[in-house]
Amino acid sequence: MVNIKKERKISPEEFKKSFEFLGRKLGFFISALNASEEIKNSWLAILPQMSIEQIERLVNVFEEKYLQQETQYIDEEFKKVLAEIEKEKEKKLNKIDEETIEKIQDLAKKISK
């Protein structure tokens, strides 16, 4: 998360570095945004009218959306792997149930003789 707010006294150089970092981060997220060029340009056009705090919040929102977008594939793959594990577990449990029923039936036959 980006936070340039003055919680402590920072030097003009530190402020400049923080603001430059914020700008680079914002540029990255806007370029990575899954949107048309028109929408990206609209975001860029509105930036000069925003306060630093608003820009920080916007960067944080873009960062969250970017991470969701980038991890979506991983989440889908993880769900597939879990489903496969669940199927395999069900097969093994069914096999164990069948073997147990057979053994119980065999034992019942031996007892009834």
N, C-alpha and C positions, 0 to 999 in steps of 0.2 A: 504494500500500500504506500502511496505517495502522500507525504504530508509536509508542506512547506511552512505551515503556520508557525508563527513566532512564539513557541512555548518557552524558548530561552533566547537570549540575545545572540543573533548570528551576524557574522560579518557580511558585508556586501558581496565578498567573493564566494562565501558559502551559499548565500542566497542565489547568486548567479549560477553556481554549479547545480544547485537543486532545481532551479527553474529550467536550466538546459536539459537536465535529466528528465524532468517532467515532459518537456517538449519532445525529446527523442522517444520517450515511452508512448506519448500520445500519437506521434507520427507512425510508430510501429503498429499500434493497435488500429488506427484508422486504415492503414494500408492492408492490414490483415483482416479487416472487417469483411464479413461475408455479405456485401451489399454492392449495389451498382456504383459507378463512378459519380453519378449525379448525387447520390446520397452522401458519399464520402466528401464531395466538394461542398455540399450543404453544411456538413459538420465543420469543415474548415472555414467556411464563410462566417459562421456564427461565433467562432472562437474569440475574435477581438472584442466582442460585446460581453464576454463572460468574465466574472471575477476569478481570481486564483483559486479560491475555495470551490467554485463551480467547476473549474477545469480539473481540479484534483478529484472531485466526485465523479466527473465524467470519465477520467482515466481509470478510476477504480471500477466503474461499471463496465467499461470496455474490457478491462483486464479479466473481470469475472466472466463476461460473455466469451472472451477468447479462450479461456481455460475450459469452459463448458464445451465449446466447439471442438477444441483439440482433444478432449478426453472422451468425446461421444463415441468414437470408434472403439476405444479401449473398453468403455462400459458395455457396448454391444457385444464385443468379443468375450468379455467376462461373463455376460449372461448366457452366451452360447456354451461356454465351457462348463458353467454350472448346470445347465440343462443336460449336457452330455454326462456329467458326473451323476446327476439324479437318475437318468435312464439306466446307467450302469449299476447303480446301487439297487434300483428296482429289480433288474434282472437277477442280481446276486441274491436278493431277498426272496424272490420267487423260486429260485433254484433251491435255496435252503429250505423253504417251506415245502416244496415237492419232496425233497430228500427226507425231511422230517416226517411227513405224512407216510411215505413209503416205509420208513423204519417203524413207525407206530403200527401200521397195518401188519408188517411182518411180525412184530412183537405180539400183536393181538392174535394172529394165527397160531403162533407157538404156544401162547397161553391157553387158547381154546382147544388144543389137541389133547 
